[in-house]
Every structure is written in structure tokens, then in C-alpha cells.
Amino acid sequence: MFTIDPKETPIQLLHQYLLGAVGPRPICFASTIDAEGNHNLAPFSFFNVFSAKPPIAIFSPNLSGRTGQAKDTHLNIKEVPECVINIVNYNMVHQMSLASSPFKKGVSEFEKAGFTPIASDLVKPMRVKESPVQLECNVFEVKEIGNCNLVMCEIVKIHIDESVLNEQKLIDQQKIDLVARMGGNWYCRAHGDALFEIEKPITTIGIGFDNIPASIKSSSVLTGNNLGQLGNIEVLPTQDEVENFKNTMTVSFSNEAEKHQYAKSLLEINKVHEAWCTLLS
């Protein structure tokens, strides 16, 4: 395995390894304003939400890798400790990228990138109309650690475009069509077949990997993900359930590998109970 010592690796190269390994990363498209009223708009992918009570978001406008200077977003927040975090989707990703150009301080990225500024309700920075979700934030702390500047925000108001909501007034992950940063010039689009569901074992306790029979765990067909699905079931099928399932099956197997392959196909469409019935038949 290729090993890197961060202390002995040039910062630019280390940065590329980190960006290539840790992703996809959500994008904070931050709108800020300086003390003179100049608006700024810039994207940052060192970003996430960290709490709902209180609602906290943190992002990092690091020092410029080219000049070593603080970015306008960082300087603005120190003057006016407020921002709007505009969420980026596919429809605006190229304009967002344009806004990341190193324009001179005081130049409006709203104008340069063709975005529509709209007034916020509780903070001075403007919102991006084209963004599907806009988070108005008060900045309560900026922690400076070397080249890293952690901007810690409390979200005080949320605006959501109704076109991305489902019937329950929740954000539909297919409709919002989010994008995220990868390494280099690469992005990731969370849309279509790229999205998949995994039931969270928060209120349930699966049987665990250790309770899967050795003959199944040693399968040359089933993957670690497949075994994880099998281990997440709460209760194994009863013998009667296995027999009933076996009697309804329209396929037969000449060896264990074929049986495991069929179970794998069931797991791929999230039919875990049926996969177990197949494996135990």
C-alpha cells in the first residue's frame, strides 16, 4: 500500500490527495458582505451541517493556495459576521464554478456569474435566487488554524424552492439534483441511478455478521455489501417461511454458486427476506 507522511509531503500535493480521497463533498456557496456593502459569492467544499439543535453549519475558506492570502469570504465575515449558504444543484453548477474565479475584492460574483441576488430576511448578505435551498446564518465563531479558517454558523432561517419538495413537504432527493466536489476538476451528480437507499438501523438491531452461517460468509459470489444487508435483518426467516418460499420458486440451482448468485440478484433489489429464504432453502 502506498503510504504518505503529511509532514513530509508538499502542501499542494497533500491537498490533492485529501481532495481525491475524501468525497463527494457538499458545496457551500457562501454569500457575504463587507463593511462597505460590497457583496461576495464563493464556493467551498470543506463544508457540512453538524447539528439540528441548534442548527449549525461549518465551512472553511482556507488561505489561497496561490497567494497565501485570506479569501474575501473570510475577510468579509470578520467585518460582518453573517452569511448565506446557498446549496448548489446541477442546474447552476457551471455558474457556481465561474464564481470561484479570483476576482478582485469588491467585484460582485453575482454579476460576473449571472446569479440573481435577492434580499435575506434576517441577515445582510443576499441570497442566490437560483439556489434550491438558502440558509441564512449568523457567524458565532471563526477559528483560525494555520491555513485553515473554520467559520461556524448558526442557521437562523431556511428558504426552500417548493419545486424540490415532495407531497410530505420534505426535500425530494431526486428533485433537488445536488452536486458535490471530488478531486481535481471532478464533480459528482446525485441523480438518477447514482442514488440508492439503505435502511438505517437506528430503531432496529440486525442479527449481525457473526450470526451469518460460515457457508454464506465464505461465498465467492456474495460481496461484503451483500453480507452487510444479510446481517441487517432483525430475525431470520422461519423454516415454514423458507419452505413456503421454496415451493413458489420458479428457478432451480445445480450448485451453491448458482443459489448465491440468485440471492445476490434479490439483494440488489433490496429483497433481503427473499434472499435469506433462498440461501436457507
C-alpha positions in Angstrom: 0.0 0.0 0.0 1.2 3.5 -0.9 1.8 5.5 2.3 2.1 9.2 2.8 3.5 11.2 5.7 1.6 14.5 5.8 4.6 16.2 7.5 6.9 15.3 4.6 4.5 15.9 1.7 4.4 19.3 -0.1 1.1 21.0 0.9 -0.2 21.3 -2.7 0.3 17.6 -3.3 -1.2 16.7 0.1 -4.2 18.8 -0.7 -4.8 16.9 -3.9 -4.5 13.5 -2.1 -7.0 14.7 0.5 -9.5 16.0 -2.1 -9.2 12.9 -4.1 -9.8 10.6 -1.1 -12.5 12.5 0.8 -15.5 12.9 -1.3 -18.0 13.6 -2.6 -18.1 16.8 -0.6 -21.2 19.1 -0.4 -20.7 22.6 -1.6 -21.3 25.7 0.5 -21.9 28.6 -1.9 -21.4 31.4 0.6 -22.7 34.9 0.1 -21.1 37.5 2.3 -20.9 41.3 2.6 -18.1 43.6 3.8 -18.4 46.7 6.0 -18.8 48.9 2.9 -21.7 47.0 1.5 -19.8 45.0 -1.2 -21.3 41.6 -1.9 -19.2 38.4 -2.4 -20.1 34.9 -3.6 -17.8 32.0 -3.4 -18.0 28.1 -3.2 -16.3 26.0 -0.6 -16.3 22.2 -0.4 -14.9 21.9 3.1 -18.4 22.1 4.5 -21.2 20.3 6.3 -24.0 20.7 8.8 -23.2 19.4 12.3 -26.3 19.8 14.4 -30.0 20.5 14.3 -30.4 21.7 17.9 -29.1 24.3 17.4 -28.8 24.1 13.6 -25.1 24.5 13.0 -23.1 24.6 9.7 -19.4 24.9 9.4 -17.3 25.7 6.3 -13.7 26.6 5.7 -12.5 29.4 3.4 -8.8 28.4 3.6 -6.0 30.8 2.7 -5.4 30.9 -1.0 -3.0 28.2 -2.2 -1.7 30.5 -4.9 -1.0 33.7 -2.8 -1.3 32.6 0.8 -3.7 35.4 1.4 -7.1 35.3 3.1 -10.1 35.0 0.8 -12.7 37.7 0.6 -15.3 35.5 2.3 -13.1 35.2 5.3 -12.3 38.9 5.4 -16.0 39.8 4.9 -17.2 37.6 7.7 -14.7 39.2 10.1 -16.2 42.5 9.3 -19.9 41.5 9.1 -20.3 38.1 10.9 -23.2 36.9 8.7 -23.6 34.8 5.6 -26.0 32.9 3.4 -25.1 29.3 2.5 -26.7 28.7 -0.9 -27.0 25.0 -1.8 -25.8 24.1 -5.3 -27.6 21.8 -7.7 -26.8 20.7 -11.2 -28.7 23.5 -12.9 -26.3 26.1 -11.5 -23.0 24.2 -11.2 -21.2 25.9 -14.1 -22.2 29.3 -13.0 -21.1 28.4 -9.5 -17.7 27.4 -10.9 -17.4 30.7 -12.7 -18.0 32.5 -9.4 -14.9 30.8 -7.9 -12.6 32.8 -10.2 -10.2 35.0 -8.2 -11.9 38.3 -9.0 -10.6 41.4 -7.2 -12.1 42.3 -3.8 -15.2 44.5 -4.4 -16.2 42.8 -7.6 -19.6 41.2 -7.4 -19.7 37.5 -8.3 -23.5 37.8 -8.6 -22.9 39.9 -11.7 -19.9 38.0 -13.0 -21.6 34.6 -12.8 -25.1 35.8 -13.7 -26.8 35.0 -10.5 -29.9 36.9 -9.2 -29.4 38.4 -5.7 -32.5 38.5 -3.5 -32.7 40.1 -0.1 -32.5 37.9 3.0 -34.9 38.3 5.9 -32.6 38.2 8.9 -29.0 38.8 7.6 -27.4 41.4 5.4 -25.8 39.2 2.7 -28.0 38.4 -0.3 -29.4 35.0 -1.3 -29.0 33.3 -4.6 -32.4 33.1 -6.2 -31.3 30.1 -8.4 -30.3 28.0 -5.4 -32.9 25.4 -4.4 -32.1 25.9 -0.6 -30.8 29.0 1.0 -29.6 29.1 4.6 -29.4 32.4 6.4 -26.7 32.3 9.0 -25.2 34.2 11.9 -21.5 33.5 12.4 -20.7 32.9 16.0 -17.0 31.9 15.8 -14.1 31.9 13.3 -11.3 29.6 14.3 -8.0 30.1 12.5 -5.7 27.1 12.5 -2.7 27.6 10.2 -4.1 27.8 6.6 -7.5 26.7 7.8 -10.3 29.1 8.8 -13.3 27.3 10.3 -16.4 29.5 10.0 -19.0 28.3 12.5 -22.6 29.4 11.7 -26.0 29.2 13.3 -28.7 28.8 10.7 -31.4 31.3 11.6 -33.7 30.9 8.5 -34.1 28.4 5.7 -35.7 29.0 2.3 -36.6 26.1 0.1 -37.8 26.2 -3.5 -41.2 24.3 -3.5 -40.3 22.6 -6.7 -37.9 20.3 -4.8 -40.4 19.2 -2.2 -42.5 16.0 -2.2 -46.1 15.6 -1.1 -45.0 15.5 2.6 -43.2 18.9 2.2 -39.8 17.2 2.6 -36.9 17.6 0.2 -37.1 15.0 -2.6 -33.6 13.8 -3.2 -34.4 13.1 -6.9 -35.9 16.5 -7.5 -33.2 18.6 -5.8 -30.5 17.1 -8.1 -27.5 18.0 -5.9 -23.9 18.1 -7.0 -20.7 17.6 -4.9 -17.0 18.1 -5.3 -14.5 15.4 -6.0 -10.7 15.7 -6.6 -9.2 17.8 -9.4 -11.8 19.1 -11.8 -14.3 16.4 -11.0 -17.8 16.7 -9.6 -20.4 14.2 -8.7 -24.2 14.5 -9.5 -26.6 12.9 -7.0 -29.3 12.0 -9.5 -30.9 9.0 -11.2 -29.1 5.7 -10.8 -26.4 7.4 -8.6 -29.0 7.5 -5.8 -29.8 4.4 -3.7 -31.4 3.7 -0.4 -30.1 1.9 2.7 -32.5 1.4 5.6 -30.9 3.0 8.7 -30.5 0.5 11.7 -31.4 3.2 14.2 -34.5 1.6 15.8 -33.7 -1.9 14.8 -30.9 -4.3 15.7 -29.7 -6.7 13.0 -28.6 -10.2 13.7 -25.0 -9.2 12.8 -22.3 -10.5 10.6 -21.3 -13.1 13.3 -24.7 -14.8 13.0 -24.4 -15.5 9.3 -23.6 -19.1 8.6 -20.0 -19.7 7.6 -21.0 -21.3 4.3 -22.6 -18.0 3.3 -19.8 -15.8 4.7 -17.3 -17.7 2.7 -19.2 -17.3 -0.5 -17.2 -16.5 -3.6 -20.3 -14.7 -5.1 -21.6 -12.6 -2.2 -19.8 -9.3 -1.5 -19.2 -7.5 1.8 -22.1 -5.3 1.0 -24.3 -8.3 0.4 -23.3 -9.8 3.7 -24.0 -6.4 5.4 -27.5 -6.5 4.0 -28.0 -10.0 5.3 -26.7 -9.1 8.7 -29.0 -6.2 9.0 -32.2 -8.3 9.1 -33.7 -8.5 12.6 -35.0 -12.1 12.6 -34.1 -14.9 10.3 -37.0 -16.5 8.3 -38.7 -19.4 10.0 -38.4 -22.9 8.5 -42.0 -22.6 7.4 -41.3 -19.3 5.6 -38.3 -20.9 3.9 -40.4 -23.9 2.8 -43.3 -21.7 1.5 -40.8 -19.6 -0.4 -39.1 -22.7 -1.9 -42.5 -24.0 -3.1 -43.2 -20.8 -5.0 -39.8 -20.6 -6.7 -39.7 -21.0 -10.4 -35.9 -21.5 -10.6 -33.7 -24.3 -9.6 -30.0 -24.5 -8.8 -27.4 -27.1 -9.8 -24.8 -25.8 -7.2 -24.3 -23.4 -4.3 -22.8 -20.7 -6.5 -26.0 -20.5 -8.6 -28.1 -20.2 -5.4 -25.8 -17.5 -4.1 -26.0 -15.7 -7.4 -29.8 -15.7 -7.3 -29.7 -14.4 -3.7 -27.4 -11.7 -4.8 -29.8 -10.6 -7.5 -32.5 -10.4 -4.8 -30.3 -8.3 -2.6 -29.6 -5.9 -5.4 -33.3 -5.0 -5.4 -33.4 -4.9 -1.6 -35.4 -8.2 -1.2 -33.4 -9.3 1.9 -36.0 -11.6 3.3 -36.4 -13.5 0.0 -32.6 -13.7 -0.3 -32.4 -15.3 3.1 -35.1 -17.8 2.1 -33.2 -18.6 -1.0 -29.9 -19.2 0.9 -31.5 -21.3 3.6 -33.6 -23.4 1.2 
